[in-house]
Amino acid sequence: MKKSAIVFAAIMAVIVLISCEQNNDIKGNVPLEAAKTSAIKKAEPVSFTFKTNLSADKVEWTVSPNRNVQIFRNGYQAKILFGEAGKYLVSATDQITVARTAVTVDSSTYVAGDTSTHVPVIPQVPVKPVPPADTVTPKPPVDTVGTHDVFLSLAGDEFTITPFVIDSLSGTGIGLTIVSTRAYQCLNSYIYFRREYSANESRNFKLSMSHVVQPGARFCQTGTKKLTVDTFIYPLSEGKQNLEIELDGSVYKGFIVRNGNSYSINWPYTTGIKFSTLTLTK
Protein backbone atom coordinates (compact mmCIF):
# COMPACT_ATOMS: atom_id res chain seq x y z
CA MET A 1 0.00 0.00 0.00
CA LYS A 2 2.79 2.41 0.93
CA LYS A 3 4.64 1.54 -2.29
CA SER A 4 1.51 2.30 -4.40
CA ALA A 5 1.13 5.68 -2.71
CA ILE A 6 4.74 6.57 -3.54
CA VAL A 7 4.28 5.60 -7.20
CA PHE A 8 1.05 7.62 -7.46
CA ALA A 9 2.75 10.69 -5.93
CA ALA A 10 5.64 10.40 -8.40
CA ILE A 11 3.23 10.23 -11.37
CA MET A 12 1.34 13.30 -10.15
CA ALA A 13 4.62 15.23 -9.76
CA VAL A 14 5.57 14.45 -13.37
CA ILE A 15 2.14 15.62 -14.60
CA VAL A 16 2.42 18.89 -12.68
CA LEU A 17 5.97 19.45 -14.03
CA ILE A 18 4.85 18.91 -17.65
CA SER A 19 1.90 21.24 -17.15
CA CYS A 20 4.14 23.97 -15.78
CA GLU A 21 6.55 23.64 -18.72
CA GLN A 22 3.68 23.91 -21.18
CA ASN A 23 2.38 27.02 -19.44
CA ASN A 24 5.83 28.59 -19.69
CA ASP A 25 5.96 27.94 -23.45
CA ILE A 26 2.44 29.11 -24.38
CA LYS A 27 0.94 32.23 -22.91
CA GLY A 28 -2.74 32.36 -22.07
CA ASN A 29 -5.34 34.15 -24.19
CA VAL A 30 -5.47 37.95 -24.01
CA PRO A 31 -8.26 40.29 -25.14
CA LEU A 32 -8.25 41.46 -28.78
CA GLU A 33 -9.06 45.14 -29.15
CA ALA A 34 -12.05 45.84 -31.42
CA ALA A 35 -13.74 49.03 -32.60
CA LYS A 36 -17.03 47.29 -31.78
CA THR A 37 -18.20 43.77 -30.97
CA SER A 38 -21.99 44.05 -31.27
CA ALA A 39 -24.58 45.79 -33.47
CA ILE A 40 -22.26 45.14 -36.43
CA LYS A 41 -23.97 45.26 -39.82
CA LYS A 42 -23.26 42.99 -42.76
CA ALA A 43 -20.37 44.36 -44.90
CA GLU A 44 -19.50 46.95 -42.24
CA PRO A 45 -15.69 47.35 -41.90
CA VAL A 46 -14.65 46.76 -38.28
CA SER A 47 -11.11 47.46 -37.02
CA PHE A 48 -9.22 45.06 -34.73
CA THR A 49 -5.86 45.63 -33.02
CA PHE A 50 -3.44 43.04 -31.62
CA LYS A 51 -0.74 44.29 -29.24
CA THR A 52 2.51 42.37 -29.19
CA ASN A 53 6.22 43.10 -28.90
CA LEU A 54 7.07 40.73 -31.75
CA SER A 55 7.46 41.68 -35.41
CA ALA A 56 4.29 42.54 -37.34
CA ASP A 57 5.11 39.95 -40.02
CA LYS A 58 4.59 37.20 -37.44
CA VAL A 59 0.97 38.22 -36.79
CA GLU A 60 -1.71 35.97 -38.28
CA TRP A 61 -5.44 36.77 -38.38
CA THR A 62 -8.31 34.25 -38.56
CA VAL A 63 -12.11 34.31 -38.23
CA SER A 64 -14.30 31.39 -37.23
CA PRO A 65 -16.53 30.44 -38.86
CA ASN A 66 -14.85 31.67 -42.04
CA ARG A 67 -18.16 32.19 -43.82
CA ASN A 68 -18.23 34.97 -46.43
CA VAL A 69 -15.60 36.98 -44.50
CA GLN A 70 -13.16 39.53 -45.96
CA ILE A 71 -9.95 40.18 -43.93
CA PHE A 72 -7.75 43.18 -44.81
CA ARG A 73 -4.52 42.52 -42.89
CA ASN A 74 -2.07 45.28 -41.99
CA GLY A 75 0.38 43.85 -39.44
CA TYR A 76 -0.88 44.59 -35.95
CA GLN A 77 -4.23 45.74 -37.31
CA ALA A 78 -6.93 44.27 -39.50
CA LYS A 79 -10.21 45.47 -40.98
CA ILE A 80 -12.80 42.73 -41.31
CA LEU A 81 -16.07 42.66 -43.28
CA PHE A 82 -18.67 40.03 -42.34
CA GLY A 83 -20.98 39.09 -45.20
CA GLU A 84 -23.56 37.14 -43.16
CA ALA A 85 -25.38 37.62 -39.87
CA GLY A 86 -24.31 35.51 -36.90
CA LYS A 87 -21.70 35.10 -34.20
CA TYR A 88 -17.97 35.00 -35.02
CA LEU A 89 -14.70 34.54 -33.16
CA VAL A 90 -11.86 36.79 -34.37
CA SER A 91 -8.33 35.64 -33.46
CA ALA A 92 -4.82 37.00 -33.83
CA THR A 93 -1.54 35.34 -32.87
CA ASP A 94 2.17 36.11 -32.96
CA GLN A 95 2.93 32.35 -32.63
CA ILE A 96 3.33 32.77 -28.85
CA THR A 97 0.28 34.68 -27.60
CA VAL A 98 -3.27 34.24 -28.89
CA ALA A 99 -5.84 37.06 -28.61
CA ARG A 100 -9.53 36.47 -29.30
CA THR A 101 -12.79 38.36 -29.20
CA ALA A 102 -16.35 37.34 -30.05
CA VAL A 103 -18.50 39.57 -32.26
CA THR A 104 -22.15 39.57 -33.28
CA VAL A 105 -23.32 40.59 -36.76
CA ASP A 106 -26.99 41.48 -37.30
CA SER A 107 -29.09 40.99 -40.42
CA SER A 108 -29.08 44.63 -41.65
CA THR A 109 -26.64 45.71 -44.36
CA TYR A 110 -24.09 48.48 -43.87
CA VAL A 111 -24.35 51.61 -46.01
CA ALA A 112 -21.35 53.95 -45.93
CA GLY A 113 -22.30 57.32 -44.43
CA ASP A 114 -25.05 55.78 -42.26
CA THR A 115 -24.83 57.69 -38.95
CA SER A 116 -25.98 54.64 -36.99
CA THR A 117 -22.61 53.01 -37.74
CA HIS A 118 -20.51 56.16 -38.07
CA VAL A 119 -17.21 56.18 -36.22
CA PRO A 120 -16.03 59.72 -35.34
CA VAL A 121 -12.93 60.84 -37.22
CA ILE A 122 -9.85 61.01 -34.99
CA PRO A 123 -8.52 64.57 -34.81
CA GLN A 124 -5.44 65.08 -36.93
CA VAL A 125 -2.17 65.03 -35.02
CA PRO A 126 -0.01 68.12 -35.63
CA VAL A 127 2.95 67.39 -37.87
CA LYS A 128 6.31 68.50 -36.57
CA PRO A 129 8.37 70.41 -39.18
CA VAL A 130 11.19 68.43 -40.77
CA PRO A 131 13.95 69.36 -43.25
CA PRO A 132 13.13 69.11 -47.00
CA ALA A 133 12.97 65.56 -48.30
CA ASP A 134 15.86 64.10 -50.26
CA THR A 135 16.76 60.75 -51.76
CA VAL A 136 18.15 59.46 -48.46
CA THR A 137 15.88 57.37 -46.22
CA PRO A 138 14.77 59.62 -43.33
CA LYS A 139 16.42 58.80 -40.00
CA PRO A 140 14.68 59.29 -36.64
CA PRO A 141 15.84 62.24 -34.55
CA VAL A 142 17.70 61.50 -31.33
CA ASP A 143 15.20 60.54 -28.63
CA THR A 144 16.84 60.51 -25.21
CA VAL A 145 13.76 58.94 -23.61
CA GLY A 146 12.69 56.69 -26.47
CA THR A 147 9.02 56.43 -25.53
CA HIS A 148 7.42 59.10 -27.73
CA ASP A 149 6.31 58.70 -31.35
CA VAL A 150 8.10 60.75 -34.00
CA PHE A 151 6.12 62.33 -36.86
CA LEU A 152 7.73 62.43 -40.31
CA SER A 153 6.56 64.35 -43.37
CA LEU A 154 5.56 62.53 -46.56
CA ALA A 155 6.94 65.38 -48.67
CA GLY A 156 8.81 64.13 -51.73
CA ASP A 157 7.50 60.57 -51.47
CA GLU A 158 5.43 58.94 -54.21
CA PHE A 159 2.82 56.19 -54.00
CA THR A 160 1.55 53.42 -56.26
CA ILE A 161 -2.05 52.18 -55.87
CA THR A 162 -2.91 48.59 -56.75
CA PRO A 163 -6.70 48.16 -57.02
CA PHE A 164 -8.54 44.83 -56.71
CA VAL A 165 -12.17 43.71 -56.76
CA ILE A 166 -13.98 42.88 -53.51
CA ASP A 167 -16.80 40.42 -54.18
CA SER A 168 -19.19 39.14 -51.53
CA LEU A 169 -22.82 37.99 -51.30
CA SER A 170 -23.88 41.39 -49.97
CA GLY A 171 -22.22 43.46 -52.69
CA THR A 172 -19.07 44.34 -54.61
CA GLY A 173 -16.49 47.09 -54.41
CA ILE A 174 -12.83 47.92 -54.93
CA GLY A 175 -9.95 47.51 -52.48
CA LEU A 176 -6.92 49.79 -52.69
CA THR A 177 -3.39 48.83 -51.59
CA ILE A 178 -1.25 52.00 -51.52
CA VAL A 179 2.55 51.54 -51.22
CA SER A 180 5.23 54.20 -50.71
CA THR A 181 8.28 54.49 -52.98
CA ARG A 182 10.54 55.47 -50.09
CA ALA A 183 11.54 53.09 -47.27
CA TYR A 184 11.24 54.35 -43.69
CA GLN A 185 13.03 53.48 -40.46
CA CYS A 186 11.34 51.10 -37.96
CA LEU A 187 9.41 48.07 -39.17
CA ASN A 188 6.43 49.11 -37.02
CA SER A 189 6.12 52.62 -38.49
CA TYR A 190 2.82 53.42 -40.23
CA ILE A 191 1.05 56.17 -42.18
CA TYR A 192 -1.58 58.24 -40.38
CA PHE A 193 -4.56 58.62 -42.73
CA ARG A 194 -8.23 59.55 -42.75
CA ARG A 195 -10.93 58.09 -44.98
CA GLU A 196 -14.38 59.41 -45.90
CA TYR A 197 -16.80 57.55 -48.14
CA SER A 198 -20.33 58.34 -49.17
CA ALA A 199 -22.25 55.84 -51.29
CA ASN A 200 -25.34 58.09 -51.50
CA GLU A 201 -26.13 60.68 -54.16
CA SER A 202 -22.86 62.63 -53.70
CA ARG A 203 -20.82 59.45 -54.24
CA ASN A 204 -17.49 60.79 -52.97
CA PHE A 205 -14.47 58.88 -51.68
CA LYS A 206 -11.78 60.96 -49.95
CA LEU A 207 -8.49 59.77 -48.50
CA SER A 208 -5.99 62.02 -46.72
CA MET A 209 -2.50 60.68 -45.99
CA SER A 210 -1.08 63.02 -43.37
CA HIS A 211 2.30 61.83 -42.09
CA VAL A 212 4.38 58.88 -40.90
CA VAL A 213 4.12 57.81 -37.27
CA GLN A 214 7.45 56.33 -36.16
CA PRO A 215 7.76 54.73 -32.69
CA GLY A 216 10.30 56.15 -30.26
CA ALA A 217 13.75 54.58 -30.09
CA ARG A 218 12.75 52.24 -27.27
CA PHE A 219 9.90 50.69 -29.25
CA CYS A 220 11.33 50.95 -32.78
CA GLN A 221 11.65 47.55 -34.46
CA THR A 222 15.00 47.80 -36.21
CA GLY A 223 14.93 47.85 -39.99
CA THR A 224 13.45 49.79 -42.91
CA LYS A 225 10.39 49.12 -45.04
CA LYS A 226 8.06 50.69 -47.55
CA LEU A 227 4.79 51.75 -45.91
CA THR A 228 1.35 50.55 -46.95
CA VAL A 229 -2.18 51.90 -46.60
CA ASP A 230 -5.01 49.41 -47.16
CA THR A 231 -8.48 50.84 -47.74
CA PHE A 232 -11.59 50.10 -49.82
CA ILE A 233 -14.55 51.61 -51.65
CA TYR A 234 -17.41 49.30 -50.67
CA PRO A 235 -20.17 48.85 -51.61
CA LEU A 236 -19.76 50.32 -55.09
CA SER A 237 -22.89 50.55 -57.22
CA GLU A 238 -23.27 51.08 -60.96
CA GLY A 239 -22.14 54.39 -62.46
CA LYS A 240 -19.57 57.03 -61.57
CA GLN A 241 -17.77 57.28 -58.20
CA ASN A 242 -15.64 60.36 -57.43
CA LEU A 243 -12.14 59.70 -56.07
CA GLU A 244 -9.98 62.23 -54.21
CA ILE A 245 -6.63 61.64 -52.46
CA GLU A 246 -4.65 64.26 -50.55
CA LEU A 247 -0.89 63.92 -50.03
CA ASP A 248 1.28 66.55 -48.34
CA GLY A 249 -1.10 69.39 -49.25
CA SER A 250 -1.57 68.30 -52.88
CA VAL A 251 -4.98 67.01 -53.95
CA TYR A 252 -5.34 64.38 -56.69
CA LYS A 253 -8.78 63.87 -58.27
CA GLY A 254 -10.27 61.27 -60.57
CA PHE A 255 -13.22 58.90 -60.73
CA ILE A 256 -14.19 55.24 -61.08
CA VAL A 257 -16.94 53.97 -63.37
CA ARG A 258 -18.58 50.62 -62.72
CA ASN A 259 -20.37 49.01 -65.65
CA GLY A 260 -21.64 45.57 -64.63
CA ASN A 261 -18.60 43.46 -63.76
CA SER A 262 -16.12 45.94 -65.25
CA TYR A 263 -14.44 48.87 -63.53
CA SER A 264 -12.56 51.68 -65.28
CA ILE A 265 -10.45 54.22 -63.38
CA ASN A 266 -9.97 57.72 -64.76
CA TRP A 267 -6.73 58.99 -63.17
CA PRO A 268 -4.58 61.48 -65.13
CA TYR A 269 -1.52 61.40 -62.83
CA THR A 270 1.72 59.51 -63.47
CA THR A 271 3.71 61.04 -60.59
CA GLY A 272 2.95 61.70 -56.95
CA ILE A 273 0.13 59.13 -56.76
CA LYS A 274 -0.40 56.69 -59.62
CA PHE A 275 -2.37 53.49 -60.28
CA SER A 276 -0.71 50.24 -61.34
CA THR A 277 -3.71 49.47 -63.56
CA LEU A 278 -6.76 51.45 -64.68
CA THR A 279 -9.13 48.60 -65.55
CA LEU A 280 -10.55 45.73 -63.48
CA THR A 281 -12.94 42.89 -64.23
CA LYS A 282 -14.84 40.93 -61.60
NORQUIQUI-V730186 format. One record per backbone hydrogen bond with DSSP energy under -0.5 kcal/mol. CO is the residue of the C=O (numbers start at 1). NH is the residue of the N-H. Records with the same first field share a line. If there is no record, write none. Layout:
BEGIN
CO->NH  NH
END
This chain:
BEGIN
1->5
2->6
3->7
4->8
5->9
6->10
7->11
8->12
9->13
10->14
11->15
12->16
13->17
14->18
15->19
16->20
17->21
18->22
19->23
20->24
21->25
22->26
25->27
30->100
31->33
33->49
37->104
40->106
41->44
42->110
43->45
46->80
47->35
48->78
49->33  51
50->52
55->58
56->59
60->93
62->91
64->89
65->67
66->68
68->83
70->72  81
71->73
72->79
74->77
76->50
77->74
78->48
79->72
80->46
81->70  83
82->43
86->105
88->90  103
89->64
90->101
91->62
92->99
93->60
96->27
97->94
98->30
99->92
100->32
101->90
103->88
104->40
105->86
108->42
111->114
112->199
114->117
115->118
118->120
126->128
138->185
142->144
146->218  219
150->152  214
152->212
154->157
158->181
159->274
160->162  179
161->163  276
162->177
164->175
165->167
166->173
168->171
171->168
172->235  236
173->166
174->233
175->164
176->178  231
177->162  179
178->229
179->160
182->227
184->225
186->189
190->213
191->193
192->210  211
194->208
196->206
198->204
203->242
204->198
205->244
206->196
207->209  246
208->194  210
209->248
211->192
212->152  214
213->190
214->150
216->219  220
220->222
221->187
223->186
225->184
227->180
229->178  231
231->176
232->234
233->174
235->237
239->258
241->256
242->205
243->254
244->207
245->252
246->209
247->250
250->247
252->245
254->243
255->266
256->241  258
257->259  264
258->239
259->262
261->282
262->259
263->280
264->257  266
265->267
266->255
271->273
272->159
274->161
278->265
280->263
END
